[in-house]
């Protein structure tokens, strides 16, 4: 994933959070490595959830991007949700993933500044 940011400081540190909901406890959350000193971080990381394919249709995946600050609260940049309650391209992407089990389906999604869950 690539993030384009208009933030001015070169000292920004970015992190992605992924959360499979409804909550499955700690195993529902994944966090990327922190990307330091870049305004255009690229995240080429994979993660996996141990879940039955039949249960996945009832879940949603929240993705959020944060400006990570040591010793201060992190700044929310934006996010999106894939799942049955998503709309438009995000819903279409979710259905494609469900339909094509064991196949990687990659799509770009615009980050929204909507309600978010606080980062850890």
C-alpha positions in Angstrom: 0.0 0.0 0.0 1.1 3.5 -0.7 0.1 6.6 1.2 0.3 10.1 -0.3 0.2 12.7 2.4 0.1 16.5 2.3 1.6 16.8 5.8 4.5 19.2 5.9 6.9 17.6 8.3 9.6 15.3 7.0 9.8 13.6 10.4 6.4 12.0 10.1 6.2 8.3 11.0 3.3 6.4 9.5 1.6 3.1 10.6 -1.4 1.2 9.2 -3.7 -0.6 11.6 -6.0 -3.5 10.4 -8.9 -4.6 12.6 -11.2 -7.5 11.7 -14.6 -6.8 13.3 -16.7 -7.8 15.2 -13.8 -8.1 17.5 -12.0 -11.4 17.8 -9.7 -10.2 20.6 -6.0 -9.5 20.0 -5.9 -11.8 17.0 -8.3 -9.4 15.2 -5.7 -6.6 15.1 -2.6 -6.2 12.9 -0.2 -3.3 12.7 2.4 -2.6 10.0 6.0 -1.6 10.7 6.4 2.1 11.3 7.7 4.0 8.3 9.9 6.8 9.4 11.1 10.1 7.7 8.9 9.9 4.6 5.9 11.7 3.3 5.0 8.9 0.9 5.4 5.6 2.8 4.9 2.3 1.0 3.7 -0.7 2.9 4.4 -4.0 1.3 3.4 -6.3 4.1 1.1 -9.2 4.3 -0.9 -10.5 7.3 -3.3 -13.4 7.7 -6.4 -14.0 9.9 -7.2 -17.5 11.1 -10.9 -17.6 10.3 -13.3 -19.9 8.4 -14.1 -18.5 5.0 -17.8 -18.9 5.8 -17.4 -16.6 8.9 -15.6 -14.0 6.9 -18.8 -12.7 5.2 -20.1 -11.6 8.6 -16.9 -9.5 9.3 -15.6 -6.2 8.2 -12.0 -5.0 7.9 -11.2 -1.6 9.2 -8.0 0.0 7.8 -6.7 3.2 9.4 -3.5 5.2 8.8 -1.9 7.2 11.6 0.9 9.7 11.9 2.8 7.9 14.7 4.2 10.1 17.5 6.4 8.8 20.2 5.4 10.2 23.6 2.3 12.0 22.2 -1.1 10.9 20.9 -1.0 9.6 17.3 -2.8 11.7 14.6 -5.4 10.0 12.6 -4.9 10.5 8.9 -7.8 8.5 7.4 -9.2 5.1 6.9 -11.7 2.9 5.1 -13.8 -0.2 5.9 -14.2 -3.2 3.7 -17.2 -5.4 4.5 -20.9 -6.0 4.1 -21.7 -2.5 5.4 -19.3 -0.8 3.0 -20.5 1.1 -0.1 -19.5 1.3 -3.7 -16.0 0.1 -4.6 -15.2 -0.9 -1.1 -18.2 -3.3 -1.0 -17.3 -4.6 -4.5 -13.8 -5.3 -3.4 -15.1 -7.2 -0.3 -17.4 -9.4 -2.5 -14.5 -10.1 -4.9 -12.3 -11.2 -2.0 -15.1 -13.5 -0.7 -15.8 -14.9 -4.1 -12.1 -15.6 -5.0 -10.9 -17.5 -2.0 -7.1 -17.9 -1.8 -6.5 -15.3 -4.5 -5.0 -11.9 -3.9 -7.3 -9.1 -4.9 -5.6 -5.7 -4.8 -7.5 -2.4 -5.1 -6.8 1.3 -4.2 -9.2 3.0 -1.8 -9.4 6.6 -0.9 -8.9 7.2 2.8 -11.9 8.8 4.5 -11.8 11.0 7.6 -14.7 9.1 9.2 -15.1 7.6 12.6 -12.1 5.6 13.7 -10.9 3.4 16.5 -8.0 4.8 18.6 -4.6 3.4 17.8 -2.8 1.4 20.4 
